[in-house]
């Protein structure tokens, strides 16, 4: 594999270690998003805004986790910025 391809793969699929509580919270949020998506398909698409809310909460959790692991400050601010975007989409 070429070095450029390895670099791009490293950007897309970053290896990150999470603690068990953060992994559990992430899985519970994915299950909740799946159930909300099923409800949206069956009943009505008014519940789709709740998925945006959960995505914003997930980005805040990622930012908080990177803060606790003392990772790069840029990554933490990026996660909080993405969370802000999801909350704006939720409010619109």
TIVO-598466 format. One record per residue: x, y, z negated of N, C-alpha, C in turn; residue number from 1; residue in one letter. Coordinates in pm, 1 decimal. Layout:
<nodes>
<node n_u="X" n_v="Y" n_w="Z" ca_u="X" ca_v="Y" ca_w="Z" c_u="X" c_v="Y" c_w="Z" num="NUM" residuo="A"/>
...
</nodes>
This chain:
<nodes>
<node n_u="84.1" n_v="-116.8" n_w="0.0" ca_u="0.0" ca_v="0.0" ca_w="0.0" c_u="89.5" c_v="124.2" c_w="0.0" num="1" residuo="X"/>
<node n_u="52.0" n_v="223.7" n_w="76.2" ca_u="132.8" ca_v="345.2" ca_w="83.3" c_u="115.9" c_v="428.6" c_w="-43.8" num="2" residuo="X"/>
<node n_u="209.5" n_v="517.6" n_w="-64.9" ca_u="205.9" ca_v="601.1" ca_w="-185.6" c_u="86.1" c_v="695.7" c_w="-185.3" num="3" residuo="X"/>
<node n_u="51.0" n_v="747.5" n_w="-66.3" ca_u="-63.4" ca_v="838.1" ca_w="-59.0" c_u="-192.8" c_v="767.0" c_w="-93.5" num="4" residuo="X"/>
<node n_u="-206.3" n_v="643.3" n_w="-46.1" ca_u="-326.8" ca_v="566.2" ca_w="-76.8" c_u="-333.5" c_v="533.0" c_w="-225.7" num="5" residuo="X"/>
<node n_u="-219.5" n_v="499.8" n_w="-285.7" ca_u="-217.1" ca_v="473.5" ca_w="-429.7" c_u="-255.0" c_v="598.0" c_w="-508.6" num="6" residuo="X"/>
<node n_u="-209.6" n_v="714.4" n_w="-461.2" ca_u="-242.6" ca_v="839.5" ca_w="-529.6" c_u="-392.4" c_v="867.7" c_w="-523.2" num="7" residuo="X"/>
<node n_u="-452.0" n_v="849.0" n_w="-406.1" ca_u="-595.2" ca_v="873.4" ca_w="-390.1" c_u="-674.9" c_v="772.5" c_w="-472.5" num="8" residuo="X"/>
<node n_u="-634.0" n_v="646.5" n_w="-473.3" ca_u="-703.8" ca_v="544.9" ca_w="-553.1" c_u="-692.1" c_v="577.6" c_w="-701.9" num="9" residuo="X"/>
<node n_u="-577.9" n_v="631.9" n_w="-743.1" ca_u="-560.9" ca_v="671.7" ca_w="-882.6" c_u="-651.4" c_v="787.2" c_w="-920.5" num="10" residuo="X"/>
<node n_u="-678.4" n_v="876.3" n_w="-825.0" ca_u="-770.1" ca_v="987.2" ca_w="-854.1" c_u="-913.6" c_v="940.2" c_w="-865.0" num="11" residuo="X"/>
<node n_u="-953.1" n_v="849.5" n_w="-777.1" ca_u="-1091.6" ca_v="803.8" ca_w="-775.0" c_u="-1122.3" c_v="705.9" c_w="-887.5" num="12" residuo="X"/>
<node n_u="-1030.7" n_v="616.0" n_w="-914.3" ca_u="-1053.1" ca_v="511.7" ca_w="-1014.7" c_u="-949.0" c_v="525.5" c_w="-1124.0" num="13" residuo="X"/>
<node n_u="-970.4" n_v="621.4" n_w="-1212.6" ca_u="-873.7" ca_v="644.9" ca_w="-1318.5" c_u="-888.4" c_v="540.1" c_w="-1427.7" num="14" residuo="X"/>
<node n_u="-775.5" n_v="500.7" n_w="-1481.9" ca_u="-776.7" ca_v="404.8" ca_w="-1592.1" c_u="-780.0" c_v="484.3" c_w="-1721.7" num="15" residuo="X"/>
<node n_u="-885.1" n_v="460.4" n_w="-1797.8" ca_u="-905.1" ca_v="535.7" ca_w="-1920.7" c_u="-952.6" c_v="440.2" c_w="-2027.0" num="16" residuo="X"/>
<node n_u="-895.2" n_v="451.7" n_w="-2144.4" ca_u="-936.7" ca_v="366.4" ca_w="-2254.3" c_u="-1035.5" c_v="442.1" c_w="-2341.3" num="17" residuo="X"/>
<node n_u="-1146.8" n_v="377.9" n_w="-2370.0" ca_u="-1249.8" ca_v="437.6" ca_w="-2454.1" c_u="-1265.5" c_v="353.5" c_w="-2579.5" num="18" residuo="X"/>
<node n_u="-1311.8" n_v="418.6" n_w="-2684.2" ca_u="-1339.9" ca_v="344.5" ca_w="-2806.4" c_u="-1477.8" c_v="280.5" c_w="-2794.9" num="19" residuo="X"/>
<node n_u="-1503.4" n_v="183.2" n_w="-2878.8" ca_u="-1627.8" ca_v="107.8" ca_w="-2869.7" c_u="-1754.0" c_v="192.4" c_w="-2887.9" num="20" residuo="X"/>
<node n_u="-1756.7" n_v="288.8" n_w="-2980.2" ca_u="-1880.4" ca_v="368.7" ca_w="-2990.2" c_u="-1911.4" c_v="446.0" c_w="-2862.1" num="21" residuo="X"/>
<node n_u="-1808.3" n_v="499.9" n_w="-2796.7" ca_u="-1831.9" ca_v="573.9" ca_w="-2673.3" c_u="-1877.0" c_v="480.9" c_w="-2561.3" num="22" residuo="X"/>
<node n_u="-1821.6" n_v="361.0" n_w="-2556.5" ca_u="-1864.8" ca_v="263.4" ca_w="-2455.8" c_u="-2009.9" c_v="223.9" c_w="-2479.8" num="23" residuo="X"/>
<node n_u="-2047.0" n_v="201.5" n_w="-2605.8" ca_u="-2184.2" ca_v="164.3" ca_w="-2639.4" c_u="-2281.7" c_v="276.5" c_w="-2603.9" num="24" residuo="X"/>
<node n_u="-2245.9" n_v="399.9" n_w="-2635.5" ca_u="-2332.4" ca_v="512.8" ca_w="-2601.1" c_u="-2348.5" c_v="523.2" c_w="-2450.6" num="25" residuo="X"/>
<node n_u="-2238.7" n_v="504.9" n_w="-2376.5" ca_u="-2244.2" ca_v="512.7" ca_w="-2230.3" c_u="-2336.0" c_v="404.5" c_w="-2173.3" num="26" residuo="X"/>
<node n_u="-2325.5" n_v="280.6" n_w="-2223.9" ca_u="-2412.0" ca_v="172.4" ca_w="-2174.6" c_u="-2559.3" c_v="198.4" c_w="-2207.2" num="27" residuo="X"/>
<node n_u="-2587.6" n_v="248.8" n_w="-2327.5" ca_u="-2725.8" ca_v="279.1" ca_w="-2363.4" c_u="-2783.7" c_v="388.8" c_w="-2274.1" num="28" residuo="X"/>
<node n_u="-2700.7" n_v="487.3" n_w="-2239.7" ca_u="-2749.5" ca_v="593.1" ca_w="-2152.2" c_u="-2773.6" c_v="541.4" c_w="-2010.7" num="29" residuo="X"/>
<node n_u="-2690.0" n_v="449.7" n_w="-1963.7" ca_u="-2710.5" ca_v="391.9" ca_w="-1830.6" c_u="-2839.2" c_v="309.5" c_w="-1827.8" num="30" residuo="X"/>
<node n_u="-2865.2" n_v="235.9" n_w="-1934.6" ca_u="-2989.6" ca_v="157.7" ca_w="-1942.5" c_u="-3110.6" c_v="252.2" c_w="-1944.4" num="31" residuo="X"/>
<node n_u="-3100.8" n_v="361.3" n_w="-2022.8" ca_u="-3211.4" ca_v="458.2" ca_w="-2028.4" c_u="-3233.9" c_v="522.2" c_w="-1892.0" num="32" residuo="X"/>
<node n_u="-3124.8" n_v="555.5" n_w="-1820.5" ca_u="-3139.8" ca_v="614.2" ca_w="-1687.6" c_u="-3205.2" c_v="516.3" c_w="-1590.4" num="33" residuo="X"/>
<node n_u="-3170.1" n_v="388.9" n_w="-1601.6" ca_u="-3232.5" ca_v="288.0" ca_w="-1516.1" c_u="-3380.8" c_v="274.2" c_w="-1543.7" num="34" residuo="X"/>
<node n_u="-3417.8" n_v="273.0" n_w="-1671.6" ca_u="-3559.9" ca_v="263.2" ca_w="-1706.1" c_u="-3637.9" c_v="386.7" c_w="-1660.9" num="35" residuo="X"/>
<node n_u="-3577.2" n_v="503.3" n_w="-1675.0" ca_u="-3643.5" ca_v="625.5" ca_w="-1628.4" c_u="-3659.6" c_v="622.5" c_w="-1477.7" num="36" residuo="X"/>
<node n_u="-3559.1" n_v="572.4" n_w="-1407.2" ca_u="-3568.6" ca_v="563.8" ca_w="-1261.6" c_u="-3679.6" c_v="468.1" c_w="-1219.9" num="37" residuo="X"/>
<node n_u="-3693.6" n_v="356.5" n_w="-1290.2" ca_u="-3802.5" ca_v="262.2" ca_w="-1260.8" c_u="-3937.8" c_v="328.4" c_w="-1287.3" num="38" residuo="X"/>
<node n_u="-3949.4" n_v="403.1" n_w="-1398.4" ca_u="-4073.9" ca_v="475.5" ca_w="-1427.1" c_u="-4103.6" c_v="579.1" c_w="-1319.5" num="39" residuo="X"/>
<node n_u="-3999.6" n_v="643.9" n_w="-1270.1" ca_u="-4019.9" ca_v="743.5" ca_w="-1163.3" c_u="-4075.5" c_v="678.0" c_w="-1037.8" num="40" residuo="X"/>
<node n_u="-4025.8" n_v="562.6" n_w="-1005.5" ca_u="-4071.5" ca_v="494.2" ca_w="-884.4" c_u="-4214.5" c_v="443.3" c_w="-902.2" num="41" residuo="X"/>
<node n_u="-4245.0" n_v="389.3" n_w="-1020.5" ca_u="-4377.7" ca_v="330.4" ca_w="-1042.7" c_u="-4483.9" c_v="438.8" c_w="-1062.5" num="42" residuo="X"/>
<node n_u="-4459.1" n_v="533.2" n_w="-1151.7" ca_u="-4562.7" ca_v="629.3" ca_w="-1189.3" c_u="-4555.7" c_v="755.0" c_w="-1102.8" num="43" residuo="X"/>
<node n_u="-4455.8" n_v="835.8" n_w="-1126.7" ca_u="-4446.2" ca_v="963.2" ca_w="-1057.4" c_u="-4302.2" c_v="1012.2" c_w="-1070.5" num="44" residuo="X"/>
<node n_u="-4261.6" n_v="1099.5" n_w="-981.8" ca_u="-4124.0" ca_v="1146.5" ca_w="-984.2" c_u="-4103.2" c_v="1266.1" c_w="-1076.0" num="45" residuo="X"/>
<node n_u="-4193.9" n_v="1291.5" n_w="-1167.7" ca_u="-4177.2" ca_v="1401.5" ca_w="-1263.1" c_u="-4073.0" c_v="1369.6" c_w="-1370.0" num="46" residuo="X"/>
<node n_u="-4044.1" n_v="1242.1" n_w="-1391.8" ca_u="-3947.7" ca_v="1202.6" ca_w="-1494.6" c_u="-3803.3" c_v="1214.9" c_w="-1448.3" num="47" residuo="X"/>
<node n_u="-3780.4" n_v="1246.5" n_w="-1321.9" ca_u="-3644.9" ca_v="1249.1" ca_w="-1267.9" c_u="-3559.4" c_v="1355.5" c_w="-1336.0" num="48" residuo="X"/>
<node n_u="-3621.1" n_v="1458.8" n_w="-1391.5" ca_u="-3545.4" ca_v="1562.6" ca_w="-1461.8" c_u="-3477.1" c_v="1506.9" c_w="-1585.8" num="49" residuo="X"/>
<node n_u="-3535.0" n_v="1405.1" n_w="-1645.5" ca_u="-3473.5" ca_v="1345.7" ca_w="-1764.1" c_u="-3341.0" c_v="1278.3" c_w="-1731.1" num="50" residuo="X"/>
<node n_u="-3327.2" n_v="1229.4" n_w="-1608.9" ca_u="-3200.3" ca_v="1169.4" ca_w="-1568.2" c_u="-3092.3" c_v="1277.5" c_w="-1564.5" num="51" residuo="X"/>
<node n_u="-3126.3" n_v="1397.5" n_w="-1516.5" ca_u="-3029.4" ca_v="1506.7" ca_w="-1515.2" c_u="-2986.8" c_v="1543.4" c_w="-1656.9" num="52" residuo="X"/>
<node n_u="-3080.3" n_v="1540.0" n_w="-1749.2" ca_u="-3048.6" ca_v="1568.2" ca_w="-1888.6" c_u="-2951.4" c_v="1463.8" c_w="-1943.9" num="53" residuo="X"/>
<node n_u="-2977.4" n_v="1336.9" n_w="-1917.1" ca_u="-2887.7" ca_v="1231.7" ca_w="-1964.5" c_u="-2749.9" c_v="1239.6" c_w="-1898.8" num="54" residuo="X"/>
<node n_u="-2744.3" n_v="1280.3" n_w="-1772.9" ca_u="-2614.8" ca_v="1297.6" ca_w="-1707.5" c_u="-2535.5" c_v="1410.5" c_w="-1772.4" num="55" residuo="X"/>
<node n_u="-2603.8" n_v="1517.1" n_w="-1810.0" ca_u="-2537.2" ca_v="1627.2" ca_w="-1879.3" c_u="-2485.6" c_v="1584.6" c_w="-2016.1" num="56" residuo="X"/>
<node n_u="-2566.3" n_v="1509.1" n_w="-2088.3" ca_u="-2523.0" ca_v="1459.0" ca_w="-2219.6" c_u="-2404.1" c_v="1364.8" c_w="-2203.3" num="57" residuo="X"/>
<node n_u="-2405.8" n_v="1282.7" n_w="-2098.8" ca_u="-2294.2" ca_v="1192.4" ca_w="-2073.6" c_u="-2165.4" c_v="1267.2" c_w="-2043.6" num="58" residuo="X"/>
<node n_u="-2174.8" n_v="1377.3" n_w="-1970.5" ca_u="-2055.5" ca_v="1457.5" ca_w="-1941.7" c_u="-2002.8" c_v="1524.9" c_w="-2067.9" num="59" residuo="X"/>
<node n_u="-2093.5" n_v="1567.8" n_w="-2155.7" ca_u="-2049.3" ca_v="1625.8" ca_w="-2283.3" c_u="-1979.7" c_v="1519.5" c_w="-2367.8" num="60" residuo="X"/>
<node n_u="-2031.5" n_v="1398.8" n_w="-2367.4" ca_u="-1968.6" ca_v="1290.4" ca_w="-2442.5" c_u="-1829.5" c_v="1260.9" c_w="-2386.9" num="61" residuo="X"/>
<node n_u="-1814.4" n_v="1262.1" n_w="-2253.7" ca_u="-1682.6" ca_v="1241.8" ca_w="-2193.5" c_u="-1586.2" c_v="1353.2" c_w="-2233.3" num="62" residuo="X"/>
<node n_u="-1634.3" n_v="1477.1" n_w="-2233.8" ca_u="-1549.5" ca_v="1588.5" ca_w="-2275.3" c_u="-1510.1" c_v="1578.5" c_w="-2421.5" num="63" residuo="X"/>
<node n_u="-1604.6" n_v="1539.2" n_w="-2506.3" ca_u="-1574.9" ca_v="1523.3" ca_w="-2648.9" c_u="-1475.5" c_v="1410.1" c_w="-2670.5" num="64" residuo="X"/>
<node n_u="-1489.7" n_v="1301.8" n_w="-2593.7" ca_u="-1397.1" ca_v="1189.9" ca_w="-2605.1" c_u="-1256.6" c_v="1229.5" c_w="-2561.1" num="65" residuo="X"/>
<node n_u="-1245.2" n_v="1306.6" n_w="-2453.6" ca_u="-1112.5" ca_v="1350.9" ca_w="-2410.0" c_u="-1052.4" c_v="1448.8" c_w="-2510.6" num="66" residuo="X"/>
<node n_u="-1136.9" n_v="1525.5" n_w="-2580.5" ca_u="-1087.2" ca_v="1613.3" ca_w="-2686.4" c_u="-1034.1" c_v="1531.7" c_w="-2803.2" num="67" residuo="X"/>
<node n_u="-1106.5" n_v="1426.3" n_w="-2841.7" ca_u="-1061.2" ca_v="1343.7" ca_w="-2953.9" c_u="-934.4" c_v="1265.6" c_w="-2921.0" num="68" residuo="X"/>
<node n_u="-918.6" n_v="1224.5" n_w="-2794.7" ca_u="-798.9" ca_v="1151.1" ca_w="-2753.3" c_u="-682.9" c_v="1243.3" c_w="-2720.2" num="69" residuo="X"/>
<node n_u="-703.4" n_v="1373.9" n_w="-2734.8" ca_u="-602.1" ca_v="1476.1" ca_w="-2707.5" c_u="-545.7" c_v="1460.9" c_w="-2566.4" num="70" residuo="X"/>
<node n_u="-638.4" n_v="1443.7" n_w="-2471.8" ca_u="-598.3" ca_v="1433.3" ca_w="-2332.4" c_u="-579.2" c_v="1572.7" c_w="-2274.6" num="71" residuo="X"/>
<node n_u="-562.7" n_v="1579.4" n_w="-2146.3" ca_u="-540.8" ca_v="1704.9" ca_w="-2076.6" c_u="-658.4" c_v="1800.4" c_w="-2100.2" num="72" residuo="X"/>
<node n_u="-626.4" n_v="1924.7" n_w="-2135.0" ca_u="-731.6" ca_v="2023.5" ca_w="-2162.1" c_u="-812.0" c_v="2053.6" c_w="-2036.6" num="73" residuo="X"/>
<node n_u="-747.3" n_v="2045.5" n_w="-1920.4" ca_u="-816.4" ca_v="2070.2" ca_w="-1794.2" c_u="-926.9" c_v="1966.7" c_w="-1771.7" num="74" residuo="X"/>
<node n_u="-900.5" n_v="1840.8" n_w="-1805.4" ca_u="-999.6" ca_v="1734.4" ca_w="-1790.8" c_u="-1117.4" c_v="1758.7" c_w="-1884.1" num="75" residuo="X"/>
<node n_u="-1089.0" n_v="1803.1" n_w="-2005.4" ca_u="-1196.0" ca_v="1830.2" ca_w="-2100.7" c_u="-1284.9" c_v="1945.0" c_w="-2051.0" num="76" residuo="X"/>
<node n_u="-1223.1" n_v="2052.7" n_w="-2002.6" ca_u="-1300.5" ca_v="2165.3" ca_w="-1951.9" c_u="-1379.0" c_v="2127.5" c_w="-1826.8" num="77" residuo="X"/>
<node n_u="-1322.6" n_v="2039.0" n_w="-1744.7" ca_u="-1393.3" ca_v="1991.5" ca_w="-1626.1" c_u="-1518.7" c_v="1914.4" c_w="-1665.5" num="78" residuo="X"/>
<node n_u="-1508.2" n_v="1829.8" n_w="-1767.2" ca_u="-1625.2" ca_v="1754.7" ca_w="-1813.4" c_u="-1733.1" c_v="1847.7" c_w="-1868.3" num="79" residuo="X"/>
<node n_u="-1693.9" n_v="1949.4" n_w="-1943.0" ca_u="-1791.9" ca_v="2043.3" ca_w="-1995.7" c_u="-1853.1" c_v="2127.3" c_w="-1883.8" num="80" residuo="X"/>
<node n_u="-1775.0" n_v="2160.2" n_w="-1781.9" ca_u="-1827.7" ca_v="2234.3" ca_w="-1667.8" c_u="-1929.0" c_v="2152.7" c_w="-1589.7" num="81" residuo="X"/>
<node n_u="-1900.5" n_v="2025.6" n_w="-1570.3" ca_u="-1995.0" ca_v="1937.2" ca_w="-1501.4" c_u="-2122.4" c_v="1921.8" c_w="-1584.6" num="82" residuo="X"/>
<node n_u="-2106.9" n_v="1913.7" n_w="-1717.3" ca_u="-2224.7" ca_v="1906.0" ca_w="-1804.2" c_u="-2309.8" c_v="2032.0" c_w="-1790.4" num="83" residuo="X"/>
<node n_u="-2245.1" n_v="2147.3" n_w="-1783.0" ca_u="-2319.1" ca_v="2272.3" ca_w="-1764.9" c_u="-2396.9" c_v="2270.5" c_w="-1633.5" num="84" residuo="X"/>
<node n_u="-2333.4" n_v="2218.9" n_w="-1528.1" ca_u="-2402.8" ca_v="2208.0" ca_w="-1398.6" c_u="-2525.4" c_v="2118.2" c_w="-1409.3" num="85" residuo="X"/>
<node n_u="-2512.8" n_v="2002.8" n_w="-1476.2" ca_u="-2627.3" ca_v="1912.1" ca_w="-1490.5" c_u="-2739.4" c_v="1978.3" c_w="-1569.0" num="86" residuo="X"/>
<node n_u="-2704.4" n_v="2056.7" n_w="-1672.8" ca_u="-2808.9" ca_v="2124.2" ca_w="-1750.3" c_u="-2877.4" c_v="2232.7" c_w="-1669.5" num="87" residuo="X"/>
<node n_u="-2803.3" n_v="2302.3" n_w="-1583.4" ca_u="-2865.4" ca_v="2401.6" ca_w="-1495.4" c_u="-2962.7" c_v="2333.6" c_w="-1400.0" num="88" residuo="X"/>
<node n_u="-2922.2" n_v="2220.6" n_w="-1343.0" ca_u="-3011.4" ca_v="2146.0" ca_w="-1252.7" c_u="-3134.3" c_v="2097.3" c_w="-1329.7" num="89" residuo="X"/>
<node n_u="-3115.0" n_v="2057.4" n_w="-1455.6" ca_u="-3227.4" ca_v="2012.6" ca_w="-1538.2" c_u="-3327.5" c_v="2126.3" c_w="-1560.9" num="90" residuo="X"/>
<node n_u="-3277.2" n_v="2246.8" n_w="-1581.7" ca_u="-3364.8" ca_v="2359.6" ca_w="-1610.9" c_u="-3435.1" c_v="2414.8" c_w="-1487.4" num="91" residuo="X"/>
<node n_u="-3380.7" n_v="2390.0" n_w="-1369.6" ca_u="-3442.2" ca_v="2441.5" ca_w="-1246.0" c_u="-3559.3" c_v="2361.2" c_w="-1209.0" num="92" residuo="X"/>
</nodes>
